[in-house]
Each structure stands twice: as C-alpha cells, then as structure tokens.
Amino acid sequence: MIKPSARSELVSYPIRDIVVEAKQLEKKEGIKMAYLNIGDPGPFGFRPPQHVLDAIADALKENYSAYSPSEGDPELRQEAAKYEGVAEEDVFITAGLSEGIDFLFQALVDPGRNIILPLPTYPLYSTKQRLSYGPVDFYNCDDNYEPDLDDLRKKISPYTRAILVISPNNPTGKIYSRKTMEGIVDIAGEYKLPIIADDAYEHILLDPGEYVNMRKIHKDVPIVSGNSLSKNFIYPGARVGYIAFHGDWGDEMKDALQRLCNQRLSVNWEMQRGYLAALRGPMDHVNEFNEELRKRREVMMKRIQGIDGLHVVKPGGAFYGFVKVEKGPWKDDWEFARALLRKGVVVVPGSGFGPMDSIYFRMVFLPTVEQLNDAFDKIEELMKGK
C-alpha cells in the first residue's frame, strides 16, 4: 500500500467533505438528501446571464482552441483592469478565484509566515495556510460578525505577511461597515502590511447599507482584489477569475505571479471570453438574483426564529446563513451535522470555517421556498428530538 504524503494530510475542504458521507447514506439507506452545503446557484435553477453564455458559444465556433497567454486573454485583462482602476499588467487571470488564492499564498508566504484570517473564514484560506507551513491565525469578530479591530491589532506579529478581508463574508454573509473597513486599512498602513480583498460576492448585496469596496478606500496601502465569474455572474462551473494588484507591490511580486501563471500554462480561453462579455455587458441579472435571494432569506430567518435552540444573524450579502445551535445533546458540530444527515439535510459543520467556540453550521438559502421549508421541517424535528 502506498502511503500519501504528510503534506496531503494538511488538506481539507469540509464544504465538500461532508458530501462523501451524504452520498454513502443515500446509496446504502436510500435517504434522499437536501444539499444545503455548497454555494452553487445552478442546481437550484439559477442561470448565468444569456450574453455570457452566448459569448462562450461564439468563442467555441472561433479560433480559441490554442493555449491562451499564461497571464490571461489580453482583452479580458484590459477590461478587468478598467473595472479595477489599475493597469493591465496588474491583472492576472486565474482558474477561478481559488487558483488566485493559491497563487497568492505561494507568492507571499514562506514557512513560518502567515496571512491573518477573519474568524470565521472561507476554509480554502486555512488549508492554503497549512500547506504553507505557517501558523493559522485568526482575528475575531463580534457576535454580529463585525471584525474586532483591537483583536486584529493584537494578532499581528513579525511573521504576518498580509491581512485577509472577505466582505460580503463567506460563511456569515456579513457586510463589514465602512468604519470597520477604514479601520482595517489604518491598521494595515500602521504595520506596513498589504490587504487581500476577497470580492467574490461584491454584487450579491441583499442589504447594501454601508457596503464599500476595499479598492475605493485603501489609500496608499497595497491591496490585491480577487474576483471571479462564479458568484457575481452565477457561473461557478466556468472556473475563471482574476487577481488585481493595487498600489505599490513592486515588480518582484508581479514577476512571481507571472511565473506561477506560466507553470500552469493557461486558463480555458472560451470561458475567458465569457468573462469578458460579463464585464462589458449589462448587470440586470444582479437585481433579479438578489430579489430572489431576499425572498429565500426571509424564509430562512422566519423558520430559524421559530425553532427553539437555533440563532442566526441576518446576512446582508451572499447567500449563506451561519447558524448557531444553542442547545441540544450534540458534543460538537460534526455530531450535529451527522445527525442532520440522518434526517436528509446536508450542511457544513461550523468548525470547517475556523475554531468556533460553540456549535455552528453553514447553510445556503439558494433552494426554492418549498425546498427550504421542507429542509427546515427536518431541522426542526431534529431540534425537538423526534
């Protein structure tokens, strides 16, 4: 038997790991599952804008069968640069934002160094930090998931290489206030640290409120903005994203990104043409998508408020609820999630998003109202011990 590498043991992705157990139960016991674990609008009937699909179809008929330039389609880089307000050479096209995150860790983080993460955080960042052989450090958020700036300041060490900001947040849906965002910029400037701004959900704003994008307020602090076709344009399967450097990062960092792009060869060219059409085209789909999400969010809020022992902070963006389990016999979140699997509902244990001090789970509210109510009927049964 061949033993896997120690490095591979550092990899986990609980959002999909839980699916393995769900599929086993479906196969062995015939339990029909409601999958509320993955933030993918497609299975719930949502579609990308038609002009994006048309552009990809057109590209398939044209001469895009060769490798694209390693750093990305020149027109797409130009359009993304225009959107971001930077130069074309500051933009690198990646296979989804996930690859961009991977590249940033490879370029920034040596063993023993780290990027400081919000708690809770999207689990890909934690995995990439472990694979970089550096400490996984989090800055805390308050009970409403607003970052604690005092704690952020305390967590910065001589080994910190950057600060991560995710707003709207995955897994909580929290939109950070302008005051908080400006406070993070001030701290980053004080410690001469760059900021990584994960903008994957920047248009999925259900309660826009004080939303402000980091690229608008970063002053002279270097930031890198990450974006993709996945959520803002309802096309996760396209696997096209980009990272854009703002401010003074220096040529060495961009050279590192170029070399990382070179070694992976290129990103699917037809899908890049779809992203080009997305950036150039209308954004009508955003209002329609957000309006549908608001209806589903209200169902989630009403049902959770009616179930004794559950609590959720109303998400202002994205399409997730990060639900706290305040009572019950479960010793940890995995035991709760597995008990819920037996009922036929798949959620993500909260510990997948960092070291939480209570039992949490993340769910998506993308399903139809009928599907959500059916899932919550089962969740309520579990909470009542039935």
C-alpha positions as CSV (number, residue, x, y, z in Angstrom):
1,M,0.0,0.0,0.0
2,I,1.3,3.5,-0.9
3,K,1.2,6.0,1.9
4,P,0.1,9.5,1.0
5,S,2.4,12.4,1.7
6,A,2.3,14.2,5.0
7,R,1.5,17.4,3.0
8,S,-1.6,15.9,1.6
9,E,-2.9,15.2,5.2
10,L,-3.0,19.0,5.7
11,V,-5.7,19.4,3.0
12,S,-9.4,19.5,4.0
13,Y,-12.4,21.1,2.4
14,P,-15.4,20.4,4.7
15,I,-17.9,22.0,2.3
16,R,-17.4,19.0,0.0
17,D,-16.0,16.5,2.5
18,I,-19.5,16.2,4.1
19,V,-20.9,15.2,0.7
20,V,-18.9,11.9,0.8
21,E,-20.9,10.8,3.9
22,A,-24.1,12.1,2.5
23,K,-23.7,10.0,-0.7
24,Q,-22.9,6.9,1.3
25,L,-26.1,7.3,3.2
26,E,-28.1,7.9,0.0
27,K,-26.6,4.7,-1.5
28,K,-26.8,2.4,1.5
29,E,-30.0,3.6,3.2
30,G,-31.9,5.4,0.4
31,I,-32.1,8.7,2.3
32,K,-32.9,11.5,-0.1
33,M,-30.7,14.4,0.7
34,A,-31.3,18.1,0.5
35,Y,-27.9,19.6,-0.2
36,L,-27.6,22.9,1.6
37,N,-23.8,22.8,1.8
38,I,-22.4,24.2,-1.5
39,G,-22.9,27.8,-2.7
40,D,-23.7,26.8,-6.2
41,P,-26.8,28.5,-7.7
42,G,-27.0,26.2,-10.7
43,P,-28.7,23.2,-9.1
44,F,-31.4,25.5,-7.8
45,G,-32.5,26.8,-11.2
46,F,-30.4,30.0,-11.4
47,R,-28.6,30.6,-14.7
48,P,-25.8,32.9,-15.9
49,P,-26.7,35.9,-17.9
50,Q,-27.6,35.0,-21.5
51,H,-25.0,37.3,-23.1
52,V,-22.2,35.4,-21.1
53,L,-23.5,32.1,-22.4
54,D,-23.7,33.5,-26.0
55,A,-20.1,34.8,-25.8
56,I,-18.8,31.4,-24.8
57,A,-20.8,29.7,-27.6
58,D,-19.4,32.1,-30.1
59,A,-15.9,31.5,-28.8
60,L,-16.3,27.8,-29.3
61,K,-17.0,28.5,-33.0
62,E,-14.0,30.7,-33.4
63,N,-10.2,30.1,-33.1
64,Y,-9.9,29.8,-29.3
65,S,-8.6,26.2,-29.3
66,A,-5.0,27.2,-28.6
67,Y,-3.4,27.9,-25.3
68,S,-4.3,31.4,-24.2
69,P,-1.4,33.7,-22.9
70,S,-0.4,32.4,-19.5
71,E,-1.4,35.6,-17.7
72,G,-4.8,35.7,-19.5
73,D,-6.6,36.9,-22.5
74,P,-5.3,40.4,-23.3
75,E,-8.8,41.9,-23.8
76,L,-10.1,40.3,-20.6
77,R,-7.1,41.7,-18.7
78,Q,-7.7,45.1,-20.1
79,E,-11.4,45.0,-19.2
80,A,-10.7,43.7,-15.6
81,A,-8.0,46.4,-15.3
82,K,-10.5,49.1,-16.3
83,Y,-13.1,47.7,-13.8
84,E,-10.5,47.7,-11.0
85,G,-8.9,51.0,-11.9
86,V,-5.4,49.6,-12.4
87,A,-3.0,48.9,-15.3
88,E,-3.3,45.8,-17.5
89,E,0.0,44.4,-16.1
90,D,-1.5,44.5,-12.6
91,V,-4.2,41.8,-13.5
92,F,-3.6,38.1,-13.7
93,I,-6.4,35.7,-14.9
94,T,-6.8,32.5,-12.9
95,A,-8.8,29.3,-13.0
96,G,-11.4,30.7,-10.6
97,L,-10.5,32.9,-7.6
98,S,-9.5,29.6,-5.9
99,E,-6.4,29.4,-8.1
100,G,-5.7,33.1,-7.4
101,I,-5.8,32.4,-3.7
102,D,-3.4,29.5,-4.2
103,F,-1.0,31.7,-6.1
104,L,-1.1,34.5,-3.5
105,F,-0.1,32.0,-0.8
106,Q,2.7,30.6,-2.9
107,A,4.0,34.1,-3.8
108,L,3.6,35.7,-0.3
109,V,4.0,33.0,2.4
110,D,7.3,31.3,3.3
111,P,7.3,28.5,6.0
112,G,6.7,30.1,9.4
113,R,4.9,33.1,7.9
114,N,1.2,33.7,7.5
115,I,-1.7,35.7,6.3
116,I,-4.0,36.6,9.2
117,L,-7.6,35.5,8.6
118,P,-11.0,36.6,9.9
119,L,-12.9,34.1,12.1
120,P,-14.9,32.5,10.7
121,T,-13.3,32.3,7.3
122,Y,-13.7,30.5,4.0
123,P,-11.8,27.2,4.5
124,L,-9.7,27.3,1.4
125,Y,-7.6,30.0,3.1
126,S,-7.0,27.9,6.2
127,T,-5.9,24.9,4.0
128,K,-3.5,27.1,1.9
129,Q,-2.0,28.5,5.1
130,R,-1.4,25.0,6.5
131,L,0.2,23.9,3.2
132,S,2.5,27.0,3.5
133,Y,3.7,25.6,6.8
134,G,2.9,28.7,8.8
135,P,0.6,29.4,11.8
136,V,-3.1,29.6,11.1
137,D,-4.0,32.8,13.0
138,F,-7.4,34.4,13.1
139,Y,-8.7,37.8,14.2
140,N,-12.0,37.6,16.0
141,C,-15.4,39.1,15.1
142,D,-18.1,40.1,17.5
143,D,-21.5,38.4,17.9
144,N,-22.7,40.2,14.8
145,Y,-19.6,39.0,12.8
146,E,-18.1,42.5,12.6
147,P,-14.3,42.3,12.8
148,D,-12.8,43.2,16.2
149,L,-10.1,45.7,15.3
150,D,-8.4,45.6,18.7
151,D,-8.1,41.8,18.3
152,L,-6.8,42.2,14.8
153,R,-4.1,44.5,16.1
154,K,-3.1,42.0,18.8
155,K,-2.9,39.1,16.3
156,I,-0.4,40.8,14.0
157,S,3.2,39.5,14.5
158,P,6.5,39.9,12.8
159,Y,5.6,36.9,10.8
160,T,2.3,38.3,9.4
161,R,2.5,38.9,5.6
162,A,-0.9,40.2,4.9
163,I,-4.5,40.7,6.2
164,L,-7.4,39.0,4.6
165,V,-10.8,40.8,4.3
166,I,-13.9,39.0,3.0
167,S,-17.0,41.3,2.6
168,P,-19.7,40.2,2.0
169,N,-18.4,37.3,4.1
170,N,-18.4,33.6,3.5
171,P,-19.7,31.9,5.7
172,T,-21.7,34.6,7.5
173,G,-23.0,36.9,4.8
174,K,-21.8,39.8,6.9
175,I,-21.2,43.1,5.1
176,Y,-18.5,45.0,7.0
177,S,-19.2,48.6,7.8
178,R,-17.3,51.4,6.2
179,K,-15.9,52.3,9.7
180,T,-14.5,48.8,10.1
181,M,-13.1,48.7,6.6
182,E,-11.4,52.0,7.1
183,G,-10.1,50.8,10.4
184,I,-8.5,47.7,8.8
185,V,-6.8,50.0,6.2
186,D,-5.4,52.1,9.0
187,I,-4.0,49.1,10.9
188,A,-2.6,47.7,7.7
189,G,-0.9,51.0,7.0
190,E,0.5,51.3,10.5
191,Y,2.1,47.8,10.3
192,K,3.0,48.2,6.6
193,L,1.0,45.1,5.6
194,P,-0.9,44.6,2.3
195,I,-4.6,43.6,2.3
196,I,-6.1,40.7,0.4
197,A,-9.7,41.7,-0.5
198,D,-11.9,38.7,-1.5
199,D,-14.6,40.3,-3.6
200,A,-16.3,37.1,-4.8
201,Y,-19.7,38.4,-3.6
202,E,-19.3,42.1,-4.2
203,H,-22.6,42.4,-6.2
204,I,-24.6,39.9,-4.0
205,L,-25.8,42.7,-1.7
206,L,-29.2,42.0,-0.1
207,D,-28.9,44.9,2.4
208,P,-26.3,47.2,0.7
209,G,-26.2,49.5,3.8
210,E,-22.7,50.8,4.3
211,Y,-21.1,48.4,1.8
212,V,-17.8,49.8,0.5
213,N,-15.3,48.0,-1.6
214,M,-11.7,48.0,-0.3
215,R,-10.4,49.2,-3.7
216,K,-12.2,52.5,-3.0
217,I,-10.7,53.3,0.4
218,H,-7.3,51.6,0.6
219,K,-5.3,54.9,0.4
220,D,-1.7,54.1,0.0
221,V,-2.0,50.6,1.4
222,P,-1.2,47.9,-1.2
223,I,-4.2,45.6,-1.8
224,V,-4.9,42.7,-4.1
225,S,-8.5,42.3,-5.2
226,G,-9.8,38.9,-6.1
227,N,-12.9,38.3,-8.2
228,S,-14.5,35.7,-10.5
229,L,-17.3,34.8,-12.8
230,S,-18.6,32.3,-10.2
231,K,-21.0,34.1,-7.8
232,N,-21.5,37.7,-9.2
233,F,-22.3,36.2,-12.6
234,I,-23.9,32.9,-11.4
235,Y,-21.4,30.7,-13.2
236,P,-19.2,28.7,-10.7
237,G,-18.5,26.0,-13.3
238,A,-16.8,28.3,-15.6
239,R,-13.7,28.4,-13.3
240,V,-12.5,31.9,-14.4
241,G,-11.3,34.6,-12.0
242,Y,-8.6,37.2,-11.6
243,I,-6.5,38.9,-9.1
244,A,-5.7,42.6,-9.4
245,F,-2.9,44.5,-7.7
246,H,-3.5,48.0,-6.4
247,G,-0.8,50.2,-5.1
248,D,2.9,49.7,-4.8
249,W,3.5,45.9,-4.8
250,G,6.8,46.1,-6.8
251,D,7.9,44.2,-9.8
252,E,9.1,41.2,-7.9
253,M,5.6,40.2,-6.8
254,K,4.2,40.5,-10.3
255,D,7.1,38.5,-11.6
256,A,6.3,35.8,-9.1
257,L,2.6,35.8,-10.3
258,Q,3.7,35.6,-13.9
259,R,5.9,32.6,-13.2
260,L,3.1,30.9,-11.4
261,C,0.8,31.5,-14.3
262,N,3.4,30.2,-16.7
263,Q,3.8,26.9,-14.9
264,R,0.1,26.1,-15.0
265,L,0.1,27.0,-18.8
266,S,-3.3,28.8,-19.2
267,V,-6.9,29.2,-18.3
268,N,-9.8,27.9,-20.6
269,W,-9.9,30.5,-23.3
270,E,-13.6,30.2,-24.2
271,M,-14.6,30.8,-20.6
272,Q,-12.4,33.9,-20.5
273,R,-14.3,35.3,-23.4
274,G,-17.5,34.7,-21.4
275,Y,-16.0,36.7,-18.5
276,L,-15.1,39.5,-21.0
277,A,-18.7,39.6,-22.0
278,A,-19.8,39.7,-18.4
279,L,-17.6,42.7,-17.6
280,R,-18.7,44.5,-20.7
281,G,-22.3,43.7,-20.6
282,P,-25.4,44.7,-18.6
283,M,-25.8,43.8,-14.9
284,D,-29.6,43.3,-15.0
285,H,-29.3,39.8,-13.6
286,V,-27.9,41.1,-10.3
287,N,-31.1,42.8,-9.2
288,E,-33.2,39.8,-10.2
289,F,-30.9,37.4,-8.4
290,N,-30.7,39.5,-5.3
291,E,-34.5,39.9,-5.2
292,E,-35.0,36.1,-5.3
293,L,-32.4,35.7,-2.6
294,R,-34.2,38.1,-0.3
295,K,-37.3,36.0,-0.5
296,R,-35.4,32.9,0.4
297,R,-33.5,34.7,3.2
298,E,-36.8,35.7,4.7
299,V,-37.9,32.1,4.8
300,M,-34.7,31.1,6.5
301,M,-34.9,33.9,9.1
302,K,-38.6,33.1,9.9
303,R,-38.0,29.4,10.2
304,I,-34.9,29.7,12.4
305,Q,-36.6,32.3,14.6
306,G,-39.4,29.7,15.1
307,I,-37.1,26.8,16.1
308,D,-36.1,26.8,19.8
309,G,-32.3,26.4,20.1
310,L,-31.2,28.0,16.8
311,H,-30.0,31.5,16.2
312,V,-28.7,33.3,13.1
313,V,-27.5,36.8,12.4
314,K,-29.4,38.1,9.3
315,P,-26.9,38.0,6.4
316,G,-26.6,41.3,4.4
317,G,-25.0,39.7,1.4
318,A,-24.0,36.4,-0.3
319,F,-26.4,33.5,0.2
320,Y,-25.4,31.8,3.4
321,G,-26.7,31.5,7.0
322,F,-24.2,30.8,9.7
323,V,-26.5,29.2,12.3
324,K,-25.7,28.8,16.0
325,V,-27.0,25.7,17.8
326,E,-27.6,26.9,21.3
327,K,-29.0,23.7,22.9
328,G,-29.1,20.0,22.3
329,P,-27.3,16.8,23.1
330,W,-24.5,17.0,20.5
331,K,-21.0,17.2,21.7
332,D,-19.7,19.1,18.6
333,D,-20.7,20.4,15.2
334,W,-19.8,17.2,13.3
335,E,-22.1,15.1,15.5
336,F,-24.9,17.6,14.9
337,A,-24.2,17.6,11.1
338,R,-24.2,13.8,11.0
339,A,-27.4,13.6,13.0
340,L,-28.9,16.0,10.4
341,L,-27.7,13.8,7.6
342,R,-29.8,11.0,9.0
343,K,-32.8,13.4,8.5
344,G,-31.7,14.0,4.9
345,V,-30.2,17.5,5.2
346,V,-26.6,18.3,4.3
347,V,-25.0,21.3,6.0
348,V,-21.4,22.3,6.7
349,P,-20.1,22.0,10.3
350,G,-19.1,25.4,11.6
351,S,-15.6,24.2,12.7
352,G,-14.8,24.0,9.0
353,F,-14.6,27.8,9.0
354,G,-12.2,28.0,12.0
355,P,-12.1,27.2,15.7
356,M,-15.6,28.3,16.8
357,D,-16.4,28.3,20.5
358,S,-19.9,26.9,20.0
359,I,-21.8,24.6,17.6
360,Y,-22.5,26.3,14.3
361,F,-23.4,25.1,10.8
362,R,-23.4,26.9,7.5
363,M,-26.3,26.5,5.1
364,V,-27.2,28.0,1.7
365,F,-30.6,29.6,1.2
366,L,-30.5,29.2,-2.6
367,P,-33.2,26.5,-2.8
368,T,-36.8,27.3,-3.6
369,V,-39.2,28.4,-0.8
370,E,-40.8,24.9,-0.8
371,Q,-37.4,23.2,-0.7
372,L,-36.2,25.4,2.2
373,N,-39.4,24.8,4.2
374,D,-39.0,21.0,3.7
375,A,-35.4,21.1,4.9
376,F,-36.4,23.2,7.9
377,D,-39.2,20.8,8.8
378,K,-36.5,18.2,9.2
379,I,-34.1,20.5,11.1
380,E,-37.0,21.3,13.5
381,E,-37.7,17.6,14.0
382,L,-34.0,17.1,15.0
383,M,-34.0,20.0,17.4
384,K,-37.2,18.7,19.0
385,G,-35.6,15.2,19.4
386,K,-38.0,13.5,17.1
